[in-house]
Amino acid sequence: MRDRQSLERVLREAGVPDEHYWIEGVHEPAPTPPDFVYLRARPGGDGWETGVYERGTYEPVADHATEAGACAHFRALLGV
């Protein structure tokens, strides 16, 4: 997986429910679900972050130097 757009396509094709994940700039469900797995640019813009959003709080799981690395980890977090 090289980019967020490809990742979103794979998740959609795998039937992952929209409210289970949030991908910055690609898949941002509205209204915002209460809990989901996320992939976003690291605050400050240096790299990428994957994690879990629960009860209004972002809980980072891992930092990634590349978008491809973040996408691979995100896919693993969702078990796809």
DRENVODO-173485 format. One record per residue (C-alpha): residue number from 1; x, y, z. Coordinates in pm, 1 decimal, m for minus. Example, Ala and Ser with C-alpha at 12.3 -4.5 7.8 and 13.67 -1.06 7.14 Angstrom:
2
{rec 1,{1230.0,m450.0,780.0}} {rec 2,{1367.0,m106.0,714.0}} 
end
This chain:
80
{rec 1,{0.0,0.0,0.0}} {rec 2,{160.3,321.6,m113.3}} {rec 3,{m93.8,591.2,m34.7}} {rec 4,{m408.6,676.0,157.2}} {rec 5,{m634.7,670.7,m149.4}} {rec 6,{m533.9,312.3,m232.9}} {rec 7,{m573.9,213.7,130.7}} {rec 8,{m926.3,354.9,143.8}} {rec 9,{m1020.5,166.7,m172.3}} {rec 10,{m892.3,m163.0,m25.3}} {rec 11,{m1083.7,m107.1,299.4}} {rec 12,{m1404.4,m26.2,111.2}} {rec 13,{m1366.6,m337.3,m107.4}} {rec 14,{m1304.7,m547.9,205.2}} {rec 15,{m1632.7,m421.7,351.7}} {rec 16,{m1485.7,m240.3,651.4}} {rec 17,{m1769.3,m21.5,789.5}} {rec 18,{m1720.9,351.7,728.4}} {rec 19,{m1746.0,438.8,1097.0}} {rec 20,{m1458.6,206.6,1196.6}} {rec 21,{m1183.5,419.6,1043.5}} {rec 22,{m1076.5,774.5,963.4}} {rec 23,{m805.7,861.9,708.6}} {rec 24,{m703.3,1226.7,698.6}} {rec 25,{m801.2,1396.9,374.4}} {rec 26,{m947.6,1078.7,225.6}} {rec 27,{m1212.7,925.6,452.2}} {rec 28,{m1349.4,1151.0,726.7}} {rec 29,{m1700.0,1030.3,819.8}} {rec 30,{m1950.5,1291.4,935.3}} {rec 31,{m2074.4,1303.7,1194.8}} {rec 32,{m1752.4,1192.5,1359.3}} {rec 33,{m1794.8,845.8,1515.2}} {rec 34,{m1722.0,816.9,1889.4}} {rec 35,{m1444.7,557.1,1841.1}} {rec 36,{m1232.1,467.6,1537.6}} {rec 37,{m886.1,377.3,1411.6}} {rec 38,{m713.3,673.7,1248.0}} {rec 39,{m428.5,765.0,1014.7}} {rec 40,{m319.0,1128.2,1001.7}} {rec 41,{m20.4,1349.7,941.8}} {rec 42,{178.6,1372.5,1261.6}} {rec 43,{107.3,1699.5,1444.6}} {rec 44,{377.0,1936.2,1323.9}} {rec 45,{372.8,1774.3,979.2}} {rec 46,{681.5,1553.2,1008.6}} {rec 47,{567.7,1201.7,918.9}} {rec 48,{251.3,1004.6,988.9}} {rec 49,{66.7,870.9,1291.5}} {rec 50,{m167.9,575.6,1336.4}} {rec 51,{m379.4,525.9,1642.3}} {rec 52,{m718.7,497.1,1805.7}} {rec 53,{m964.2,778.9,1873.6}} {rec 54,{m1172.3,711.0,2183.5}} {rec 55,{m1403.1,939.2,2378.2}} {rec 56,{m1271.8,1255.8,2213.2}} {rec 57,{m902.2,1174.1,2252.9}} {rec 58,{m644.3,1070.7,1993.1}} {rec 59,{m429.6,786.4,2129.0}} {rec 60,{m125.1,733.2,1902.1}} {rec 61,{m15.5,373.7,1851.3}} {rec 62,{280.3,433.3,1617.5}} {rec 63,{470.9,702.2,1427.5}} {rec 64,{582.6,645.6,1068.9}} {rec 65,{838.4,821.2,852.0}} {rec 66,{649.1,742.1,529.8}} {rec 67,{288.5,739.1,415.4}} {rec 68,{338.6,385.7,282.0}} {rec 69,{455.3,263.0,622.7}} {rec 70,{159.8,427.8,793.9}} {rec 71,{m82.5,272.0,544.2}} {rec 72,{61.5,m76.4,598.1}} {rec 73,{35.5,m43.4,976.1}} {rec 74,{m316.2,99.3,953.5}} {rec 75,{m429.7,m194.0,743.0}} {rec 76,{m281.4,m433.9,999.9}} {rec 77,{m460.2,m251.2,1283.1}} {rec 78,{m790.5,m315.9,1104.9}} {rec 79,{m698.7,m677.1,1027.3}} {rec 80,{m738.3,m638.6,652.2}} 
end
